[in-house]
Amino acid sequence: MQPTRAPLTERQLAVLDFIAASLAARGVAPTLQEIADAFAFSSTASAQKHVNQLVQKGYLLRERHRKRGLVPVTETADDRHQGVSLPLLGVVAAGQPIEALPDPQPVVVPAVMVGAGEHYVLRVRGDSMVGDGILDGDLVVVQARRRARDGETVVALVDGEVTLKRVYYGRDGTVRLQPANPAMTPIRVVADRVEVQGVLVALLRRFT
């Protein structure tokens, strides 16, 4: 098994995704100038700094003497079936702060469930997301992110309380946090009252 790579910051993850998207769409990696332009960096030196960090952390390879010689590091099938140890941070329930566990134990999850960036595990309390198959007592794997796309299930902080819901952004500057339970009312608030803390990427459940 390869050693676990260091986690990425949100900006490092965004730069890595941009490089991968460029390769997928155009067949070539972006230049440092293109990276700097995409992220409004003041100079290519800032782009170079992020690329160097991605190389040092093992997420990028740099092919020498090539202007577009950036290649994301992919895992082998064997690597992705290994286990990854993630911290179990606590319990998330609708409208409550995350409840810290008295003696949290790391949770080992298949590496295939974990992508780039920092991840953690929460235990679900309540039935607000039963329609999406997320049940009371389930463990959810969360990627730490501050932004989410429409329809993604997020861990969100609203006025000091944490909830697990699907997020939808309105054109009027509001956010709707939608439960997957018809008996529950969506939360609708102005965008600056909502802080996305992570996006759900996997679900774990024991049947015995």
N, C-alpha and C positions, 0 to 999 in steps of 0.2 A: 504493500500500500504506500502511495506517495504521501509525504508529510502534508498536513493540513495547511493550506495557504492562508496568509494573513487576510483579515477582512478588509473590505474596501470602504472608503468614505462614499457618501452619496455622489459627490462630484466625480470621483474616480470611476464609479460604476457607470455614470452617465457618459464619460469619455470612452470607456470600454465598449458600451452599447453603440455609441456613434461610430466607432471604428468597425465593429462587426456589421452594422447596418450598411456602411459604405461598401464593405467587401461583398455583402450579399446583393446590393443593388447595382454596383458598378464593376465588380470584379477586381477592384483595387482598393487599398487602404487610403485614407485621407492623408494629405500632407500636413505638416505642423501648422502651416498657414490656414488651411481649411479647418483644422481643429480650433485654432485661435478665433477664427471668424465665427464658427458655430456657437462658441461659448462666450463670445465677447471678451476674450482675454485681451489684455493691453498689449501683449507681444507674443511672438512665438516661443519666447523663453518660458512663459507660463504653460504653454502647451507641452513643451519639452519636459518640464518638471513633472506633469501628470503622467506622461508617457514613461518617464524613468521610474516613477513609483509603481506603475503597473508592471513593468519589466522586473523590478526588484521583488515584487510580491508574487511573481510567477504567473501572471495573467496574460502577459504579452511576450512574444519573441520579436527581436529586432534583427532583420536580415541586413547584414552590413553592406555598405556601398550601394544601397537602394533607397531612392527618395521616398518610395511608398512601401518600405519593407517592414511593415508592422503586421504581425500575425497573432491573433488570439490563440491562447493555449487551450486545447480541447482535452477533455478527459477520455480515457479508454473505457470500454464497457466494464472491465474488471474494476477500475477505480470507482465507477459510479454505483457499483453494488456493494461497496464497502460501507461501514457505518460511520456516521459523523456524530460526535457528541455535542449537544446544544444545551444551553442553560434553560431550566424550567423556572421562569421568573415569577409565576404566580397564577392567580385565578382571575379571569375577566368575566364580568357580568354586566348586563345592561344597566347604565346609570349609576355605577359604583366605581370608586377607584380600584386599580388592580390590587388584589389582596395578596400580599406577600406570604409565601409558605414558610413555616417555621424551620424546616430542614430540607430545602429543595435539593433534589438529586438531578444530575445531568440526565438528559434523555438522548438515547442513541437512535438516530433515524437513518434510513437509507440515503446515501450520498446523492442519489438521483433526485431526491426531493429538495435539495439545497443547491441554489445557484450562486452567483457572485454576490458579494456583500455580506453584511452581518445578519444573522438569523437567531431567533430565540423561540421558545415554546411557551404557550399559555394553556391553562385548563379552562374549559368553557363551563360556565354556570348559567342555567336558564334555558329557555326554549324559544328565544327570539329568532333563531336562524334554522329552525327545524325544517322549513321548506326547502332549504339548500342541503339538507342531510347533515347539518351540524347539530349534534345532540348534547344534552347536559352530560358533563363528565368527559367529553371528547378532549383530546389534545390537538391544538392547532399549531402548525409551524408558520412563523411570521417572519417576513423579510423586513428589516428595519428600513423604512423609507418615509420621506416627508411629503411625497407626492404620489397620487394614485390616478388611474384612469377611470372614466365613467364605468360603473358597474362592478368594479373590483370590490372585494370584501376587505374591509380595513379595520384596524384597531384605531379608534379616533378618540381624542380628548375634546370634550365639549363642556365648557364652563367648569373645568376641574373634575369632571366625571368621565369615565372611560366606557366605551361601548364597542361592540363588534357588529358591524352592519355593512350593507352595500352602500357605496357612495355615488351620488349623482350631482353634477354641478349645473346649476341653472344659469341662464344668460343674464338674469337680473342680479347676479352677485350673491345668490343664496346657495346653500348646500342642503341636499336631502339625504339623510341617513335612513336607509330602507331596511326594515326587518323582513325576514322571510317567514312571516307568521301573520295571517290575515286578522288575527285577534289583536294585533298590536299596531299602534299608530306610528307612522314615520316621524322622524325628527327633522324639522325644517328650521334652519337658522342662517344668519348672514355668515359669509365665508370666514370672516376674521374671528369667529367664535369657535371654529373647528380647527384642530391640529391633528393631521394624520400622523400616526406614530409607526405604522407598519401595515403591510399588505399580506393577507393570508395566502400562502402558497401550497400548503399541504395539510392533510387531516390524518390523525392517528386515532385508532379505536381498538380497544381490547374486547374480545367477545367471550372471554372466560375469566 
